[in-house]
Amino acid sequence: MRLTCPVCGERDRREFYYQGAAIMLDRPSPEAPAEAWADWLHLRDNPAGRTRDLWYHEAGCTSWLLVERDTVTHEIFSMELVESLDAD
């Protein structure tokens, strides 16, 4: 699989570290009950199809990326820098 980093261009998937579903960005508030935190930390979906994931360009520019892709076909729909999401 090839990923196109917004900073470095097209690279082999082995340059990147998969962190997990982008739901990691939607963590519970500090006041949330312990059960909500336990669910967020330990329960993960394993979807077949379109997902939004966090990837780290470990062997490149060291950017965190939000990747929208299909887990079945490996088609990449979009890649963007996570820091650019703060500006929205």
Phi and psi restraints in degrees (range 20) as a CNS / XPLOR table:
assign (resid 1 and name C) (resid 2 and name N)
       (resid 2 and name CA) (resid 2 and name C) 1.0 -111.2 20.0 2
assign (resid 2 and name N) (resid 2 and name CA)
       (resid 2 and name C) (resid 3 and name N) 1.0 136.7 20.0 2
assign (resid 2 and name C) (resid 3 and name N)
       (resid 3 and name CA) (resid 3 and name C) 1.0 -119.3 20.0 2
assign (resid 3 and name N) (resid 3 and name CA)
       (resid 3 and name C) (resid 4 and name N) 1.0 140.8 20.0 2
assign (resid 3 and name C) (resid 4 and name N)
       (resid 4 and name CA) (resid 4 and name C) 1.0 -104.3 20.0 2
assign (resid 4 and name N) (resid 4 and name CA)
       (resid 4 and name C) (resid 5 and name N) 1.0 101.6 20.0 2
assign (resid 4 and name C) (resid 5 and name N)
       (resid 5 and name CA) (resid 5 and name C) 1.0 -70.3 20.0 2
assign (resid 5 and name N) (resid 5 and name CA)
       (resid 5 and name C) (resid 6 and name N) 1.0 134.2 20.0 2
assign (resid 5 and name C) (resid 6 and name N)
       (resid 6 and name CA) (resid 6 and name C) 1.0 -62.3 20.0 2
assign (resid 6 and name N) (resid 6 and name CA)
       (resid 6 and name C) (resid 7 and name N) 1.0 -20.8 20.0 2
assign (resid 6 and name C) (resid 7 and name N)
       (resid 7 and name CA) (resid 7 and name C) 1.0 -96.3 20.0 2
assign (resid 7 and name N) (resid 7 and name CA)
       (resid 7 and name C) (resid 8 and name N) 1.0 -45.8 20.0 2
assign (resid 7 and name C) (resid 8 and name N)
       (resid 8 and name CA) (resid 8 and name C) 1.0 -100.7 20.0 2
assign (resid 8 and name N) (resid 8 and name CA)
       (resid 8 and name C) (resid 9 and name N) 1.0 -15.3 20.0 2
assign (resid 8 and name C) (resid 9 and name N)
       (resid 9 and name CA) (resid 9 and name C) 1.0 90.5 20.0 2
assign (resid 9 and name N) (resid 9 and name CA)
       (resid 9 and name C) (resid 10 and name N) 1.0 -164.7 20.0 2
assign (resid 9 and name C) (resid 10 and name N)
       (resid 10 and name CA) (resid 10 and name C) 1.0 -68.7 20.0 2
assign (resid 10 and name N) (resid 10 and name CA)
       (resid 10 and name C) (resid 11 and name N) 1.0 131.3 20.0 2
assign (resid 10 and name C) (resid 11 and name N)
       (resid 11 and name CA) (resid 11 and name C) 1.0 -141.6 20.0 2
assign (resid 11 and name N) (resid 11 and name CA)
       (resid 11 and name C) (resid 12 and name N) 1.0 160.5 20.0 2
assign (resid 11 and name C) (resid 12 and name N)
       (resid 12 and name CA) (resid 12 and name C) 1.0 -71.6 20.0 2
assign (resid 12 and name N) (resid 12 and name CA)
       (resid 12 and name C) (resid 13 and name N) 1.0 146.4 20.0 2
assign (resid 12 and name C) (resid 13 and name N)
       (resid 13 and name CA) (resid 13 and name C) 1.0 -56.7 20.0 2
assign (resid 13 and name N) (resid 13 and name CA)
       (resid 13 and name C) (resid 14 and name N) 1.0 -27.1 20.0 2
assign (resid 13 and name C) (resid 14 and name N)
       (resid 14 and name CA) (resid 14 and name C) 1.0 -68.4 20.0 2
assign (resid 14 and name N) (resid 14 and name CA)
       (resid 14 and name C) (resid 15 and name N) 1.0 -12.2 20.0 2
assign (resid 14 and name C) (resid 15 and name N)
       (resid 15 and name CA) (resid 15 and name C) 1.0 -78.9 20.0 2
assign (resid 15 and name N) (resid 15 and name CA)
       (resid 15 and name C) (resid 16 and name N) 1.0 -13.2 20.0 2
assign (resid 15 and name C) (resid 16 and name N)
       (resid 16 and name CA) (resid 16 and name C) 1.0 -110.4 20.0 2
assign (resid 16 and name N) (resid 16 and name CA)
       (resid 16 and name C) (resid 17 and name N) 1.0 151.3 20.0 2
assign (resid 16 and name C) (resid 17 and name N)
       (resid 17 and name CA) (resid 17 and name C) 1.0 -111.2 20.0 2
assign (resid 17 and name N) (resid 17 and name CA)
       (resid 17 and name C) (resid 18 and name N) 1.0 122.8 20.0 2
assign (resid 17 and name C) (resid 18 and name N)
       (resid 18 and name CA) (resid 18 and name C) 1.0 -78.8 20.0 2
assign (resid 18 and name N) (resid 18 and name CA)
       (resid 18 and name C) (resid 19 and name N) 1.0 122.8 20.0 2
assign (resid 18 and name C) (resid 19 and name N)
       (resid 19 and name CA) (resid 19 and name C) 1.0 -95.3 20.0 2
assign (resid 19 and name N) (resid 19 and name CA)
       (resid 19 and name C) (resid 20 and name N) 1.0 -34.9 20.0 2
assign (resid 19 and name C) (resid 20 and name N)
       (resid 20 and name CA) (resid 20 and name C) 1.0 138.9 20.0 2
assign (resid 20 and name N) (resid 20 and name CA)
       (resid 20 and name C) (resid 21 and name N) 1.0 -175.5 20.0 2
assign (resid 20 and name C) (resid 21 and name N)
       (resid 21 and name CA) (resid 21 and name C) 1.0 -61.8 20.0 2
assign (resid 21 and name N) (resid 21 and name CA)
       (resid 21 and name C) (resid 22 and name N) 1.0 145.9 20.0 2
assign (resid 21 and name C) (resid 22 and name N)
       (resid 22 and name CA) (resid 22 and name C) 1.0 -65.9 20.0 2
assign (resid 22 and name N) (resid 22 and name CA)
       (resid 22 and name C) (resid 23 and name N) 1.0 -6.4 20.0 2
assign (resid 22 and name C) (resid 23 and name N)
       (resid 23 and name CA) (resid 23 and name C) 1.0 -60.3 20.0 2
assign (resid 23 and name N) (resid 23 and name CA)
       (resid 23 and name C) (resid 24 and name N) 1.0 -19.2 20.0 2
assign (resid 23 and name C) (resid 24 and name N)
       (resid 24 and name CA) (resid 24 and name C) 1.0 -57.9 20.0 2
assign (resid 24 and name N) (resid 24 and name CA)
       (resid 24 and name C) (resid 25 and name N) 1.0 -23.8 20.0 2
assign (resid 24 and name C) (resid 25 and name N)
       (resid 25 and name CA) (resid 25 and name C) 1.0 -74.7 20.0 2
assign (resid 25 and name N) (resid 25 and name CA)
       (resid 25 and name C) (resid 26 and name N) 1.0 -18.8 20.0 2
assign (resid 25 and name C) (resid 26 and name N)
       (resid 26 and name CA) (resid 26 and name C) 1.0 -102.8 20.0 2
assign (resid 26 and name N) (resid 26 and name CA)
       (resid 26 and name C) (resid 27 and name N) 1.0 54.5 20.0 2
assign (resid 26 and name C) (resid 27 and name N)
       (resid 27 and name CA) (resid 27 and name C) 1.0 -75.9 20.0 2
assign (resid 27 and name N) (resid 27 and name CA)
       (resid 27 and name C) (resid 28 and name N) 1.0 158.1 20.0 2
assign (resid 27 and name C) (resid 28 and name N)
       (resid 28 and name CA) (resid 28 and name C) 1.0 -64.9 20.0 2
assign (resid 28 and name N) (resid 28 and name CA)
       (resid 28 and name C) (resid 29 and name N) 1.0 159.5 20.0 2
assign (resid 28 and name C) (resid 29 and name N)
       (resid 29 and name CA) (resid 29 and name C) 1.0 -69.8 20.0 2
assign (resid 29 and name N) (resid 29 and name CA)
       (resid 29 and name C) (resid 30 and name N) 1.0 157.5 20.0 2
assign (resid 29 and name C) (resid 30 and name N)
       (resid 30 and name CA) (resid 30 and name C) 1.0 -57.5 20.0 2
assign (resid 30 and name N) (resid 30 and name CA)
       (resid 30 and name C) (resid 31 and name N) 1.0 -25.7 20.0 2
assign (resid 30 and name C) (resid 31 and name N)
       (resid 31 and name CA) (resid 31 and name C) 1.0 -87.2 20.0 2
assign (resid 31 and name N) (resid 31 and name CA)
       (resid 31 and name C) (resid 32 and name N) 1.0 -2.3 20.0 2
assign (resid 31 and name C) (resid 32 and name N)
       (resid 32 and name CA) (resid 32 and name C) 1.0 -63.3 20.0 2
assign (resid 32 and name N) (resid 32 and name CA)
       (resid 32 and name C) (resid 33 and name N) 1.0 151.0 20.0 2
assign (resid 32 and name C) (resid 33 and name N)
       (resid 33 and name CA) (resid 33 and name C) 1.0 -65.1 20.0 2
assign (resid 33 and name N) (resid 33 and name CA)
       (resid 33 and name C) (resid 34 and name N) 1.0 158.3 20.0 2
assign (resid 33 and name C) (resid 34 and name N)
       (resid 34 and name CA) (resid 34 and name C) 1.0 -56.5 20.0 2
assign (resid 34 and name N) (resid 34 and name CA)
       (resid 34 and name C) (resid 35 and name N) 1.0 -35.1 20.0 2
assign (resid 34 and name C) (resid 35 and name N)
       (resid 35 and name CA) (resid 35 and name C) 1.0 -62.1 20.0 2
assign (resid 35 and name N) (resid 35 and name CA)
       (resid 35 and name C) (resid 36 and name N) 1.0 -39.9 20.0 2
assign (resid 35 and name C) (resid 36 and name N)
       (resid 36 and name CA) (resid 36 and name C) 1.0 -64.2 20.0 2
assign (resid 36 and name N) (resid 36 and name CA)
       (resid 36 and name C) (resid 37 and name N) 1.0 -41.1 20.0 2
assign (resid 36 and name C) (resid 37 and name N)
       (resid 37 and name CA) (resid 37 and name C) 1.0 -67.7 20.0 2
assign (resid 37 and name N) (resid 37 and name CA)
       (resid 37 and name C) (resid 38 and name N) 1.0 -41.0 20.0 2
assign (resid 37 and name C) (resid 38 and name N)
       (resid 38 and name CA) (resid 38 and name C) 1.0 -62.3 20.0 2
assign (resid 38 and name N) (resid 38 and name CA)
       (resid 38 and name C) (resid 39 and name N) 1.0 -43.3 20.0 2
assign (resid 38 and name C) (resid 39 and name N)
       (resid 39 and name CA) (resid 39 and name C) 1.0 -62.1 20.0 2
assign (resid 39 and name N) (resid 39 and name CA)
       (resid 39 and name C) (resid 40 and name N) 1.0 -44.6 20.0 2
assign (resid 39 and name C) (resid 40 and name N)
       (resid 40 and name CA) (resid 40 and name C) 1.0 -63.9 20.0 2
assign (resid 40 and name N) (resid 40 and name CA)
       (resid 40 and name C) (resid 41 and name N) 1.0 -37.6 20.0 2
assign (resid 40 and name C) (resid 41 and name N)
       (resid 41 and name CA) (resid 41 and name C) 1.0 -77.0 20.0 2
assign (resid 41 and name N) (resid 41 and name CA)
       (resid 41 and name C) (resid 42 and name N) 1.0 -35.3 20.0 2
assign (resid 41 and name C) (resid 42 and name N)
       (resid 42 and name CA) (resid 42 and name C) 1.0 -115.2 20.0 2
assign (resid 42 and name N) (resid 42 and name CA)
       (resid 42 and name C) (resid 43 and name N) 1.0 -21.0 20.0 2
assign (resid 42 and name C) (resid 43 and name N)
       (resid 43 and name CA) (resid 43 and name C) 1.0 -97.4 20.0 2
assign (resid 43 and name N) (resid 43 and name CA)
       (resid 43 and name C) (resid 44 and name N) 1.0 125.5 20.0 2
assign (resid 43 and name C) (resid 44 and name N)
       (resid 44 and name CA) (resid 44 and name C) 1.0 -130.4 20.0 2
assign (resid 44 and name N) (resid 44 and name CA)
       (resid 44 and name C) (resid 45 and name N) 1.0 142.0 20.0 2
assign (resid 44 and name C) (resid 45 and name N)
       (resid 45 and name CA) (resid 45 and name C) 1.0 -83.8 20.0 2
assign (resid 45 and name N) (resid 45 and name CA)
       (resid 45 and name C) (resid 46 and name N) 1.0 157.5 20.0 2
assign (resid 45 and name C) (resid 46 and name N)
       (resid 46 and name CA) (resid 46 and name C) 1.0 -128.1 20.0 2
assign (resid 46 and name N) (resid 46 and name CA)
       (resid 46 and name C) (resid 47 and name N) 1.0 71.9 20.0 2
assign (resid 46 and name C) (resid 47 and name N)
       (resid 47 and name CA) (resid 47 and name C) 1.0 -75.3 20.0 2
assign (resid 47 and name N) (resid 47 and name CA)
       (resid 47 and name C) (resid 48 and name N) 1.0 148.8 20.0 2
assign (resid 47 and name C) (resid 48 and name N)
       (resid 48 and name CA) (resid 48 and name C) 1.0 -104.0 20.0 2
assign (resid 48 and name N) (resid 48 and name CA)
       (resid 48 and name C) (resid 49 and name N) 1.0 117.4 20.0 2
assign (resid 48 and name C) (resid 49 and name N)
       (resid 49 and name CA) (resid 49 and name C) 1.0 128.6 20.0 2
assign (resid 49 and name N) (resid 49 and name CA)
       (resid 49 and name C) (resid 50 and name N) 1.0 -150.3 20.0 2
assign (resid 49 and name C) (resid 50 and name N)
       (resid 50 and name CA) (resid 50 and name C) 1.0 -74.3 20.0 2
assign (resid 50 and name N) (resid 50 and name CA)
       (resid 50 and name C) (resid 51 and name N) 1.0 130.4 20.0 2
assign (resid 50 and name C) (resid 51 and name N)
       (resid 51 and name CA) (resid 51 and name C) 1.0 -136.9 20.0 2
assign (resid 51 and name N) (resid 51 and name CA)
       (resid 51 and name C) (resid 52 and name N) 1.0 165.1 20.0 2
assign (resid 51 and name C) (resid 52 and name N)
       (resid 52 and name CA) (resid 52 and name C) 1.0 -121.5 20.0 2
assign (resid 52 and name N) (resid 52 and name CA)
       (resid 52 and name C) (resid 53 and name N) 1.0 120.2 20.0 2
assign (resid 52 and name C) (resid 53 and name N)
       (resid 53 and name CA) (resid 53 and name C) 1.0 -126.3 20.0 2
assign (resid 53 and name N) (resid 53 and name CA)
       (resid 53 and name C) (resid 54 and name N) 1.0 156.7 20.0 2
assign (resid 53 and name C) (resid 54 and name N)
       (resid 54 and name CA) (resid 54 and name C) 1.0 -97.7 20.0 2
assign (resid 54 and name N) (resid 54 and name CA)
       (resid 54 and name C) (resid 55 and name N) 1.0 131.5 20.0 2
assign (resid 54 and name C) (resid 55 and name N)
       (resid 55 and name CA) (resid 55 and name C) 1.0 -129.6 20.0 2
assign (resid 55 and name N) (resid 55 and name CA)
       (resid 55 and name C) (resid 56 and name N) 1.0 147.4 20.0 2
assign (resid 55 and name C) (resid 56 and name N)
       (resid 56 and name CA) (resid 56 and name C) 1.0 -115.3 20.0 2
assign (resid 56 and name N) (resid 56 and name CA)
       (resid 56 and name C) (resid 57 and name N) 1.0 126.2 20.0 2
assign (resid 56 and name C) (resid 57 and name N)
       (resid 57 and name CA) (resid 57 and name C) 1.0 -83.4 20.0 2
assign (resid 57 and name N) (resid 57 and name CA)
       (resid 57 and name C) (resid 58 and name N) 1.0 76.6 20.0 2
assign (resid 57 and name C) (resid 58 and name N)
       (resid 58 and name CA) (resid 58 and name C) 1.0 -64.0 20.0 2
assign (resid 58 and name N) (resid 58 and name CA)
       (resid 58 and name C) (resid 59 and name N) 1.0 -43.0 20.0 2
assign (resid 58 and name C) (resid 59 and name N)
       (resid 59 and name CA) (resid 59 and name C) 1.0 -96.8 20.0 2
assign (resid 59 and name N) (resid 59 and name CA)
       (resid 59 and name C) (resid 60 and name N) 1.0 20.7 20.0 2
assign (resid 59 and name C) (resid 60 and name N)
       (resid 60 and name CA) (resid 60 and name C) 1.0 -136.5 20.0 2
assign (resid 60 and name N) (resid 60 and name CA)
       (resid 60 and name C) (resid 61 and name N) 1.0 -120.2 20.0 2
assign (resid 60 and name C) (resid 61 and name N)
       (resid 61 and name CA) (resid 61 and name C) 1.0 -83.3 20.0 2
assign (resid 61 and name N) (resid 61 and name CA)
       (resid 61 and name C) (resid 62 and name N) 1.0 -2.1 20.0 2
assign (resid 61 and name C) (resid 62 and name N)
       (resid 62 and name CA) (resid 62 and name C) 1.0 62.6 20.0 2
assign (resid 62 and name N) (resid 62 and name CA)
       (resid 62 and name C) (resid 63 and name N) 1.0 28.9 20.0 2
assign (resid 62 and name C) (resid 63 and name N)
       (resid 63 and name CA) (resid 63 and name C) 1.0 -86.3 20.0 2
assign (resid 63 and name N) (resid 63 and name CA)
       (resid 63 and name C) (resid 64 and name N) 1.0 149.4 20.0 2
assign (resid 63 and name C) (resid 64 and name N)
       (resid 64 and name CA) (resid 64 and name C) 1.0 -91.0 20.0 2
assign (resid 64 and name N) (resid 64 and name CA)
       (resid 64 and name C) (resid 65 and name N) 1.0 134.6 20.0 2
assign (resid 64 and name C) (resid 65 and name N)
       (resid 65 and name CA) (resid 65 and name C) 1.0 -126.1 20.0 2
assign (resid 65 and name N) (resid 65 and name CA)
       (resid 65 and name C) (resid 66 and name N) 1.0 143.2 20.0 2
assign (resid 65 and name C) (resid 66 and name N)
       (resid 66 and name CA) (resid 66 and name C) 1.0 -100.0 20.0 2
assign (resid 66 and name N) (resid 66 and name CA)
       (resid 66 and name C) (resid 67 and name N) 1.0 117.0 20.0 2
assign (resid 66 and name C) (resid 67 and name N)
       (resid 67 and name CA) (resid 67 and name C) 1.0 -114.7 20.0 2
assign (resid 67 and name N) (resid 67 and name CA)
       (resid 67 and name C) (resid 68 and name N) 1.0 125.4 20.0 2
assign (resid 67 and name C) (resid 68 and name N)
       (resid 68 and name CA) (resid 68 and name C) 1.0 -102.3 20.0 2
assign (resid 68 and name N) (resid 68 and name CA)
       (resid 68 and name C) (resid 69 and name N) 1.0 120.8 20.0 2
assign (resid 68 and name C) (resid 69 and name N)
       (resid 69 and name CA) (resid 69 and name C) 1.0 -148.6 20.0 2
assign (resid 69 and name N) (resid 69 and name CA)
       (resid 69 and name C) (resid 70 and name N) 1.0 168.9 20.0 2
assign (resid 69 and name C) (resid 70 and name N)
       (resid 70 and name CA) (resid 70 and name C) 1.0 -105.3 20.0 2
assign (resid 70 and name N) (resid 70 and name CA)
       (resid 70 and name C) (resid 71 and name N) 1.0 120.8 20.0 2
assign (resid 70 and name C) (resid 71 and name N)
       (resid 71 and name CA) (resid 71 and name C) 1.0 -73.5 20.0 2
assign (resid 71 and name N) (resid 71 and name CA)
       (resid 71 and name C) (resid 72 and name N) 1.0 -13.9 20.0 2
assign (resid 71 and name C) (resid 72 and name N)
       (resid 72 and name CA) (resid 72 and name C) 1.0 -90.2 20.0 2
assign (resid 72 and name N) (resid 72 and name CA)
       (resid 72 and name C) (resid 73 and name N) 1.0 -49.1 20.0 2
assign (resid 72 and name C) (resid 73 and name N)
       (resid 73 and name CA) (resid 73 and name C) 1.0 -95.2 20.0 2
assign (resid 73 and name N) (resid 73 and name CA)
       (resid 73 and name C) (resid 74 and name N) 1.0 -13.5 20.0 2
assign (resid 73 and name C) (resid 74 and name N)
       (resid 74 and name CA) (resid 74 and name C) 1.0 67.6 20.0 2
assign (resid 74 and name N) (resid 74 and name CA)
       (resid 74 and name C) (resid 75 and name N) 1.0 15.9 20.0 2
assign (resid 74 and name C) (resid 75 and name N)
       (resid 75 and name CA) (resid 75 and name C) 1.0 -70.2 20.0 2
assign (resid 75 and name N) (resid 75 and name CA)
       (resid 75 and name C) (resid 76 and name N) 1.0 134.4 20.0 2
assign (resid 75 and name C) (resid 76 and name N)
       (resid 76 and name CA) (resid 76 and name C) 1.0 -99.1 20.0 2
assign (resid 76 and name N) (resid 76 and name CA)
       (resid 76 and name C) (resid 77 and name N) 1.0 123.6 20.0 2
assign (resid 76 and name C) (resid 77 and name N)
       (resid 77 and name CA) (resid 77 and name C) 1.0 -93.6 20.0 2
assign (resid 77 and name N) (resid 77 and name CA)
       (resid 77 and name C) (resid 78 and name N) 1.0 -38.4 20.0 2
assign (resid 77 and name C) (resid 78 and name N)
       (resid 78 and name CA) (resid 78 and name C) 1.0 -160.7 20.0 2
assign (resid 78 and name N) (resid 78 and name CA)
       (resid 78 and name C) (resid 79 and name N) 1.0 154.8 20.0 2
assign (resid 78 and name C) (resid 79 and name N)
       (resid 79 and name CA) (resid 79 and name C) 1.0 -140.8 20.0 2
assign (resid 79 and name N) (resid 79 and name CA)
       (resid 79 and name C) (resid 80 and name N) 1.0 131.0 20.0 2
assign (resid 79 and name C) (resid 80 and name N)
       (resid 80 and name CA) (resid 80 and name C) 1.0 -144.8 20.0 2
assign (resid 80 and name N) (resid 80 and name CA)
       (resid 80 and name C) (resid 81 and name N) 1.0 154.1 20.0 2
assign (resid 80 and name C) (resid 81 and name N)
       (resid 81 and name CA) (resid 81 and name C) 1.0 -67.1 20.0 2
assign (resid 81 and name N) (resid 81 and name CA)
       (resid 81 and name C) (resid 82 and name N) 1.0 135.9 20.0 2
assign (resid 81 and name C) (resid 82 and name N)
       (resid 82 and name CA) (resid 82 and name C) 1.0 -65.1 20.0 2
assign (resid 82 and name N) (resid 82 and name CA)
       (resid 82 and name C) (resid 83 and name N) 1.0 -38.9 20.0 2
assign (resid 82 and name C) (resid 83 and name N)
       (resid 83 and name CA) (resid 83 and name C) 1.0 -62.1 20.0 2
assign (resid 83 and name N) (resid 83 and name CA)
       (resid 83 and name C) (resid 84 and name N) 1.0 -27.3 20.0 2
assign (resid 83 and name C) (resid 84 and name N)
       (resid 84 and name CA) (resid 84 and name C) 1.0 -72.5 20.0 2
assign (resid 84 and name N) (resid 84 and name CA)
       (resid 84 and name C) (resid 85 and name N) 1.0 -16.9 20.0 2
assign (resid 84 and name C) (resid 85 and name N)
       (resid 85 and name CA) (resid 85 and name C) 1.0 -71.5 20.0 2
assign (resid 85 and name N) (resid 85 and name CA)
       (resid 85 and name C) (resid 86 and name N) 1.0 -26.0 20.0 2
assign (resid 85 and name C) (resid 86 and name N)
       (resid 86 and name CA) (resid 86 and name C) 1.0 -64.6 20.0 2
assign (resid 86 and name N) (resid 86 and name CA)
       (resid 86 and name C) (resid 87 and name N) 1.0 -26.8 20.0 2
assign (resid 86 and name C) (resid 87 and name N)
       (resid 87 and name CA) (resid 87 and name C) 1.0 -75.4 20.0 2
assign (resid 87 and name N) (resid 87 and name CA)
       (resid 87 and name C) (resid 88 and name N) 1.0 -16.9 20.0 2
